[in-house]
Amino acid sequence: MKLNTIVVLGGGPGGLYAARLLKLSHPDADVTVYEQGVPDKTFGFGVGLASRTQRNLRLADEDSLNAIVAASHPHEMSMRVGDAEVRLAHGELLAIGRATLLAVLQNYAHAAGVNLRFGERRTVADLDADLIVAADGISSATRTELAEAFGPEIIEGEGLYLWCGTEFALPSAIFTPVTTEHGTFVAHAYPYASDRSTFLIETDEQTWQRAGFDISTRETPTGETDQVSLDYLQKAFAQTLQGHRLIGNRTKWLRFRTVRCRSWHTRNVVLLGDAAHTAHYSIGSGTKLAMEDAIALDRALLEADDVDEALAAYEAERRPSVDHLQAIAERSMAWWDSFPDRMTMPVEQLMIAYMTRAGKVSVERFAESAPQVANPGLAAFAAVDVVDVPPPAKLTEWILDQALTAGEQRFVNRIAPEALRTAVGTVQIDISVRPWSNAATKLIVDLPPAATYWLTGPDHREAILDRLDIAERIRRETGAVLVVDLPAEFRADAAGAIASDRVDLVAFTS
């Protein structure tokens, strides 16, 4: 297919990367990026690059990836609750300043022959091009302009968060909560340069209001930083900050917006990155998704005979993985929104709950990669010595074999006896609601009193993960014993939920 003119709307990482790849693949085409901002002004602090993302970028364009890695800062990961801290060694985690990343991608786009037009706003109606790539972010004007064709759905999360930074490099990425007189705040922080770290801090709406941040948010003009909140949080996270200050960059409290679109393309216009979809920051950055979109789009255009075929192929390839990631991200977002409920757990066990929170990592896999953390966490769960924790390959059955005492009830292992299903004091519930929805809240409020709740429902994995999540809500809010039905093929998911205190017992249906 011959493309004469390609226009990219948006000069963020996804747009710049797409422009470079498209110019390299179509050297005779005129490729132009329009960015309404200017090169030396950007919003945000650091951007994380996981090992899988690095591999994908290397296969697509090794030169730019090498430059990104050279400008990045490696780090490990840790979690601290109070004075207890655990650390995970992870040599492949990198972060880079957003401004630095943009500078690298601008240079490589320019070197490929891309025209970079800064300080210029364009819309689809202004353009005449063979292909228009809309990489114009979460508030995409293109998506709004062509909303009837794209069919966007935007859902706001319940919790609130803000992005800020500090002028020193943390020794590792860290997840840590602090509780003030107003409630609990949780920081996700990581170093991205030798003298800089990102701080993302989140809380629930009630804590946010009690601290007066609803007022400070309302009184902070658009484009400015909520200094009232930063001053408060700087004191709250003084231990982690080690005497350094928090710095803002148009920093205000936000609710995360999950974007989905019925279609990602119409005519010769295609959405890329946050314009098409978002996934909660706790499972990876929008930068990762946008750059991987660019790789798939470039490949589809090389392999197809015309633009319509290429854009359909791009969406067909990317949508399943994005849908899967968004499902994982929703679980992760809900886990962090309810994080304060878990702060009584030993930090090693809490790290197990964190790693297995979205169904992406099993206990066995985590134990293989980080036995120094997983084994003490499992020992705390089972109330045994660390030396009594078996090797990873035996963990699933070992967890299921642990006894449980709950009030006056005692169970020899975590497989619920069938007689319990119809016993006096057991209430069976068929679950058909999402675990963190208003419908789930109403279901819990309306539950009849019971010693045991036995949850049933569909047998596909997403429904099972929903049941395990809603079981945790019911367990924490009622103190009852929670049993979840699930097929035997999901024994690993059952073990992870049990070891993380999401559920007490399971019943295998096949």
SULUR-V992508 format. One line per field, one symbol per residue. ss: DSSP state (A for helix, B for strand, O for the rest). phi: phi as a letter, one per 30 degrees, with the letter a starting at -180 (. if undefined). A space follows every 50 residues. Layout:
ss=???
phi=???
//
This chain:
ss=OOOOBBBBBOOOAAAAAAAAAAAAAOOOOBBBBBBOOOOOOOOOOBBBBO AAAAAAAAAAOAAAAAAAAAOOBBOOBBBBBOOBBBBBOOOOOBBBBAAA AAAAAAAAAAAAOOBBBBOOOOOAAAOOOOBBBBOOOOOOAAAAAOAAAA OBBBBBOOOBBBBBBBOOOOOOBBBBBBBBOOBBBBBBBBBBBOOBBBBB BBBOAAAAAAOOAAAAAAAOOOOOOOAAAAAAAAAAOAAAAOOOOBBOOO OOOBOOBBBBBOOOBBOOBBBOAAAOOOOOAAAOOAAAAAAAAAAAAAAA AAAOOOAAAAAAAAAAAAAAAAAAAAAAAAAAAAAAAOAAAAOOOOAAAA AAAAAOOOOOOOAAAAAAAOAAAAAAAAAAAAOOOAAAOOOAAAAAAAAA OOOBBBOOBBBOOOBOOAAAAOOOOBBBBBOOOOOOOAAAAAAAAOOOOO OBBBBBOOOOAAAAAAAAAAAAAAAAAAOOBBBBBBOAAAAAAAAAAAAO OOOOBBBBOO
phi=.cccbbcccjcdeddddddddddddbddddcbccbddcecbbcjbcbdbd dddeddddddaddddeddddccbdacbbbbbiccbbbcdadcdbbbeedd ddddddddddddjddcccibcbbeddcbbdbbccccidcedddddceddd hdbbcddddbbbcbabcacddadbcacbccdckccbccbadbadbbbdbc bbacdddedddiddddddcddeiccddeddddddddcedddhiccdbcbh dbdbcdcccbbdbcbahccbdbiedcabbeedckddeeddddeddddedd ddcccbdedddddeddddeeddeddddddddddddddceedcdddedddd dddddcdcicbddddddddbddcdddddddechbdedddddedcdedddd cddbcbiccbbdaccddeddecddjcccbdcbcddcddddddedddddea dbcccbldcdddddddddddddddeddciddccbdadddceddddddddc idbcbbbdca
//
